[in-house]
Amino acid sequence: MPTTPFPDSEEIDALQCRLTIHRRNLYRLEEQKAKYGFDVPLRILNEIAEQEEAIAQIEARRAEREIADLRSQLAEYQAEYRELGCE
């Protein structure tokens, strides 16, 4: 069984941290938007769109890294399985 963390796990953790920050920013912007009612400044609407886009990009990147991590783990387990003669 692999005993060392996979190299992409640090990137996944960093992406999760960035995702948390962007979600927090989005939440605060949504609160500001709610205070304005129907007369929301364009600046706030643009910032909301930017945060949503950043969140979507980070989620996509995190999913890619998680899939790569799983593939790497699978390859290691398959190699270990073969080494044990369990083909």
Backbone torsions as a table, in degrees:
resi	resn	phi	psi	omega
1	MET	NA	137.3	-179.0
2	PRO	-62.8	137.2	-178.7
3	THR	-110.0	-13.6	-179.6
4	THR	-103.1	148.3	176.9
5	PRO	-67.5	152.0	179.1
6	PHE	-79.2	147.6	-173.9
7	PRO	-58.8	-30.5	-177.2
8	ASP	-78.2	-11.8	-178.1
9	SER	-65.0	-32.8	176.7
10	GLU	-66.5	-40.0	177.7
11	GLU	-65.3	-40.2	178.6
12	ILE	-61.7	-42.4	177.7
13	ASP	-62.5	-41.6	179.0
14	ALA	-65.2	-40.5	177.8
15	LEU	-64.0	-39.6	178.3
16	GLN	-62.8	-40.1	178.1
17	CYS	-62.4	-47.0	178.2
18	ARG	-62.2	-38.7	179.3
19	LEU	-62.0	-42.3	178.0
20	THR	-60.7	-43.4	179.6
21	ILE	-62.7	-46.4	-179.3
22	HIS	-65.8	-37.8	177.7
23	ARG	-66.2	-38.6	177.0
24	ARG	-64.0	-43.8	177.2
25	ASN	-59.9	-43.9	-179.9
26	LEU	-62.3	-42.9	179.3
27	TYR	-59.0	-45.1	-180.0
28	ARG	-65.3	-39.4	177.5
29	LEU	-65.8	-39.3	177.7
30	GLU	-63.5	-36.2	175.6
31	GLU	-63.5	-44.0	178.3
32	GLN	-62.0	-42.3	179.2
33	LYS	-59.5	-43.2	-179.3
34	ALA	-62.6	-34.2	-179.8
35	LYS	-67.2	-27.7	-179.1
36	TYR	-84.9	-16.4	-177.9
37	GLY	68.5	-126.5	-177.2
38	PHE	-85.6	-12.8	-175.9
39	ASP	-103.8	58.6	-176.3
40	VAL	-80.3	129.0	176.9
41	PRO	-60.3	143.3	-179.3
42	LEU	-58.3	-34.8	179.2
43	ARG	-56.2	-45.0	-179.2
44	ILE	-67.4	-42.5	178.7
45	LEU	-61.8	-41.0	178.5
46	ASN	-65.8	-41.3	179.1
47	GLU	-64.9	-37.9	176.7
48	ILE	-62.0	-45.8	179.5
49	ALA	-61.4	-39.8	178.9
50	GLU	-64.5	-42.3	179.5
51	GLN	-66.5	-40.6	178.9
52	GLU	-63.5	-40.4	178.2
53	GLU	-65.8	-43.2	178.5
54	ALA	-61.3	-42.6	179.0
55	ILE	-62.2	-44.8	179.8
56	ALA	-62.2	-41.9	179.8
57	GLN	-66.1	-42.8	-179.6
58	ILE	-66.3	-41.7	178.6
59	GLU	-62.2	-39.8	178.9
60	ALA	-65.9	-43.5	179.6
61	ARG	-65.2	-41.8	179.1
62	ARG	-62.9	-41.0	178.3
63	ALA	-62.7	-41.9	177.2
64	GLU	-60.0	-45.1	-178.5
65	ARG	-66.7	-40.3	179.4
66	GLU	-63.9	-40.4	177.8
67	ILE	-64.2	-43.2	178.2
68	ALA	-61.8	-40.9	177.4
69	ASP	-60.8	-45.7	-179.4
70	LEU	-63.8	-39.8	177.8
71	ARG	-63.5	-40.6	178.8
72	SER	-63.9	-44.3	178.4
73	GLN	-62.8	-42.9	179.3
74	LEU	-60.5	-43.9	179.6
75	ALA	-61.1	-41.0	178.6
76	GLU	-65.5	-43.4	179.4
77	TYR	-65.2	-38.5	178.2
78	GLN	-64.5	-40.8	178.5
79	ALA	-64.1	-43.3	178.5
80	GLU	-62.9	-39.5	179.1
81	TYR	-62.7	-43.9	178.4
82	ARG	-64.4	-39.5	179.7
83	GLU	-61.8	-31.7	179.3
84	LEU	-80.2	-4.3	178.9
85	GLY	75.1	30.9	-176.3
86	CYS	-102.1	28.3	-177.1
87	GLU	-70.4	NA	NA
